[in-house]
Amino acid sequence: MDISVRRATKEDCPRLLELITELAVYEKAPQEVTVSLEHFIESGFGEKPVWWAFAAEADGKVEGFALYYIRYSTWKGQRMYLEDIIVTEKMRGKGLGKLLLDRLIIEAKEKKLSGIIWQVLEWNEPAINFYKKYNASFDGEWINCAINV
């Protein structure tokens, strides 16, 4: 199997949305995916992109991706926020996630960011175990907050 990681392109967006939906089903919240393809494309490839991504291909088909944006911490400065790292169910355990996270680490270093942060559901043991291999720290002190407008 030929596996590679590259920057995502505008043309990848329909496939990335398929994978986002697959993740939402896995996380038991498929109804939460409400972003349109047009908005998704504009947000990543429009005049002022707010997200960037790397795609993992296996034999020429996108089977995973990692999407991030830059956030600012008043304590730490610019940091990479990993919004999603997704690998299709059939390709999990084949090294795509590792290739994607390794590429994100390189990107963060190249951009001189102070670190990478993300969230993981407390019941997602496979993901937690994956992140532990990177010596990730887990913070149970903060509570997620959101306002829908």
C-alpha positions as CSV (number, residue, x, y, z in Angstrom):
1,M,0.0,0.0,0.0
2,D,1.3,3.4,-1.0
3,I,0.7,5.9,1.9
4,S,1.6,9.6,1.7
5,V,0.7,12.9,3.5
6,R,0.3,16.1,1.6
7,R,-1.3,19.5,2.0
8,A,-5.0,19.3,1.5
9,T,-6.4,21.1,-1.6
10,K,-9.7,22.7,-2.4
11,E,-10.6,19.6,-4.5
12,D,-10.3,17.4,-1.4
13,C,-13.1,19.2,0.4
14,P,-16.0,17.0,-0.6
15,R,-14.0,13.9,0.6
16,L,-12.9,15.7,3.8
17,L,-16.6,16.4,4.6
18,E,-17.3,12.7,4.1
19,L,-14.7,11.9,6.7
20,I,-16.1,14.6,9.0
21,T,-19.5,13.0,8.8
22,E,-17.9,9.6,9.5
23,L,-16.2,11.0,12.6
24,A,-19.5,12.6,13.8
25,V,-21.2,9.2,13.5
26,Y,-18.4,7.6,15.5
27,E,-18.8,10.3,18.1
28,K,-22.5,9.7,18.2
29,A,-23.4,13.2,16.9
30,P,-24.1,13.0,13.2
31,Q,-26.8,15.7,13.4
32,E,-24.1,18.2,14.6
33,V,-22.5,18.5,11.2
34,T,-24.2,21.5,9.7
35,V,-21.5,23.2,7.7
36,S,-22.1,23.4,4.0
37,L,-19.6,22.4,1.4
38,E,-19.5,26.0,0.1
39,H,-18.7,27.4,3.6
40,F,-16.1,24.7,4.3
41,I,-14.3,25.5,1.0
42,E,-14.5,29.3,1.5
43,S,-13.2,29.0,5.0
44,G,-10.2,26.9,3.9
45,F,-9.4,28.2,0.5
46,G,-11.1,31.6,0.1
47,E,-9.5,35.0,0.3
48,K,-8.9,34.8,4.0
49,P,-8.5,31.1,5.0
50,V,-9.0,30.3,8.7
51,W,-8.0,26.6,8.6
52,W,-5.4,24.5,6.9
53,A,-5.1,20.7,6.6
54,F,-3.0,17.8,5.6
55,A,-4.5,14.8,3.8
56,A,-3.3,11.2,4.2
57,E,-3.7,9.1,1.0
58,A,-3.5,5.4,0.7
59,D,-3.2,4.2,-2.9
60,G,-4.3,7.6,-4.2
61,K,-7.5,7.9,-2.0
62,V,-7.8,10.3,0.9
63,E,-8.3,8.1,3.9
64,G,-7.5,10.6,6.7
65,F,-6.8,14.2,7.4
66,A,-5.8,16.6,10.1
67,L,-7.3,20.1,10.1
68,Y,-5.9,22.9,12.2
69,Y,-6.0,26.6,12.8
70,I,-3.8,29.1,14.7
71,R,-5.1,30.4,18.1
72,Y,-3.6,32.8,20.4
73,S,-2.9,32.2,24.1
74,T,-2.2,35.2,26.3
75,W,0.1,33.0,28.3
76,K,1.8,31.0,25.5
77,G,1.5,33.0,22.3
78,Q,0.5,31.5,19.0
79,R,-0.4,27.8,19.2
80,M,-1.7,25.3,16.7
81,Y,-5.2,24.1,17.5
82,L,-5.9,20.6,16.0
83,E,-9.6,20.7,15.3
84,D,-9.8,17.2,13.9
85,I,-7.5,14.3,13.1
86,I,-9.6,11.7,11.3
87,V,-8.7,8.3,9.8
88,T,-11.3,6.2,8.2
89,E,-12.3,3.2,10.2
90,K,-10.9,0.7,7.7
91,M,-7.5,2.4,7.8
92,R,-7.1,2.8,11.5
93,G,-4.0,1.1,12.9
94,K,-2.0,1.4,9.6
95,G,0.1,4.4,10.6
96,L,-1.9,7.3,8.9
97,G,-2.7,9.0,12.2
98,K,1.0,8.9,13.1
99,L,2.1,10.4,9.8
100,L,-0.5,13.1,10.1
101,L,0.5,14.1,13.7
102,D,4.2,13.9,12.8
103,R,3.5,16.3,9.9
104,L,1.6,18.7,12.2
105,I,4.5,18.7,14.6
106,I,6.9,19.7,11.8
107,E,4.4,22.4,10.7
108,A,4.2,23.8,14.2
109,K,8.0,23.9,14.5
110,E,8.4,25.6,11.1
111,K,5.8,28.2,12.0
112,K,7.6,28.7,15.4
113,L,4.4,28.0,17.3
114,S,4.5,27.4,21.0
115,G,2.7,24.0,20.9
116,I,-0.2,22.0,19.6
117,I,-3.5,21.7,21.6
118,W,-6.7,19.8,21.0
119,Q,-9.6,18.0,22.7
120,V,-10.4,14.3,22.9
121,L,-13.6,12.8,24.2
122,E,-13.0,11.1,27.5
123,W,-14.5,7.8,26.3
124,N,-12.4,7.7,23.1
125,E,-9.7,5.3,24.5
126,P,-8.1,4.5,21.2
127,A,-7.4,8.2,20.6
128,I,-6.3,8.7,24.1
129,N,-3.9,5.8,23.9
130,F,-2.6,7.2,20.6
131,Y,-1.9,10.6,22.1
132,K,-0.2,9.0,25.1
133,K,2.5,7.7,22.7
134,Y,3.4,11.3,22.1
135,N,3.6,12.0,25.8
136,A,0.6,14.4,25.5
137,S,-0.6,16.0,28.7
138,F,-4.3,15.7,29.6
139,D,-6.0,18.5,31.5
140,G,-9.2,17.6,33.3
141,E,-9.5,21.0,35.0
142,W,-11.0,23.1,32.1
143,I,-14.7,22.9,31.1
144,N,-15.7,23.4,27.5
145,C,-18.0,26.3,26.8
146,A,-19.9,27.4,23.7
147,I,-22.5,29.9,22.6
148,N,-24.4,29.2,19.4
149,V,-25.3,32.4,17.5
